[in-house]
Amino acid sequence: MRKRLATVIATSALAFAGGAVSPAQHVGSPDSAYAKSCGAGYVHAALSWGHKCLRAGQFCKVGNSEYRKYGFVCPSSGHLRRR
């Protein structure tokens, strides 16, 4: 019975220890990871609804002023346009 209890405790400790270590793997700012994932011709944007790679012609939220910070506007057509 003692051996069984010791095995359960050891297994539980190892399982929880692995979860506690994983957040330390994220090094650098969160923006740096997203910026690297945008391809050529795209602009990385940290918008209120998430990180996006923006490019002229993409669908957008009409009239949203957040695009201006990244050099775009979203006119009534619903497609991004460079300012």
C-alpha positions as CSV (number, residue, x, y, z in Angstrom):
1,M,0.0,0.0,0.0
2,R,2.8,2.5,0.9
3,K,4.6,1.7,-2.4
4,R,1.4,2.3,-4.4
5,L,0.8,5.7,-2.6
6,A,4.4,6.7,-3.2
7,T,4.1,5.9,-6.9
8,V,0.9,8.0,-7.2
9,I,2.4,11.0,-5.4
10,A,5.6,10.8,-7.5
11,T,3.6,10.6,-10.7
12,S,1.4,13.5,-9.7
13,A,4.4,15.6,-8.8
14,L,6.0,15.0,-12.2
15,A,2.8,15.8,-14.1
16,F,2.3,19.1,-12.3
17,A,5.9,20.1,-12.4
18,G,5.9,19.9,-16.2
19,G,3.0,22.4,-16.4
20,A,4.7,24.8,-14.1
21,V,7.8,25.0,-16.3
22,S,6.2,25.6,-19.7
23,P,5.4,29.4,-19.2
24,A,9.1,30.1,-18.8
25,Q,9.7,28.9,-22.4
26,H,8.2,32.1,-23.8
27,V,11.2,34.4,-24.1
28,G,10.9,38.0,-25.5
29,S,7.9,40.1,-26.1
30,P,4.7,38.5,-27.5
31,D,4.7,41.0,-30.3
32,S,8.1,39.8,-31.6
33,A,6.7,36.3,-32.3
34,Y,3.7,37.7,-34.3
35,A,5.8,40.1,-36.3
36,K,8.0,37.3,-37.6
37,S,5.0,35.4,-38.9
38,C,3.8,38.1,-41.3
39,G,5.0,37.6,-44.9
40,A,6.5,40.1,-47.3
41,G,4.0,42.8,-48.2
42,Y,2.1,42.5,-45.0
43,V,2.1,44.8,-41.9
44,H,1.9,43.4,-38.4
45,A,-0.9,45.0,-36.4
46,A,-1.8,44.5,-32.7
47,L,-5.5,45.4,-32.9
48,S,-8.0,45.3,-30.1
49,W,-9.5,42.0,-31.4
50,G,-6.1,40.3,-31.9
51,H,-2.8,40.3,-33.8
52,K,-3.3,40.5,-37.6
53,C,-1.1,40.7,-40.7
54,L,-2.6,43.6,-42.8
55,R,-2.4,44.1,-46.5
56,A,-4.2,46.4,-48.9
57,G,-7.4,44.8,-50.4
58,Q,-8.2,42.6,-47.4
59,F,-11.6,42.6,-45.7
60,C,-11.8,45.0,-42.8
61,K,-14.2,46.5,-40.2
62,V,-15.7,49.5,-41.9
63,G,-14.8,52.9,-40.3
64,N,-12.6,51.4,-37.6
65,S,-9.9,53.9,-36.8
66,E,-7.4,51.4,-35.4
67,Y,-6.1,50.7,-38.9
68,R,-4.8,54.3,-39.2
69,K,-2.0,53.5,-36.7
70,Y,-0.6,51.0,-39.3
71,G,-1.1,53.1,-42.4
72,F,-4.5,51.8,-43.6
73,V,-8.1,53.0,-43.8
74,C,-11.2,50.9,-44.1
75,P,-13.7,52.7,-46.4
76,S,-17.3,51.8,-47.0
77,S,-16.1,49.2,-49.6
78,G,-15.0,47.0,-46.7
79,H,-11.5,46.5,-48.1
80,L,-8.3,47.9,-46.6
81,R,-6.6,50.7,-48.5
82,R,-3.2,52.4,-47.9
83,R,-3.4,56.0,-46.6
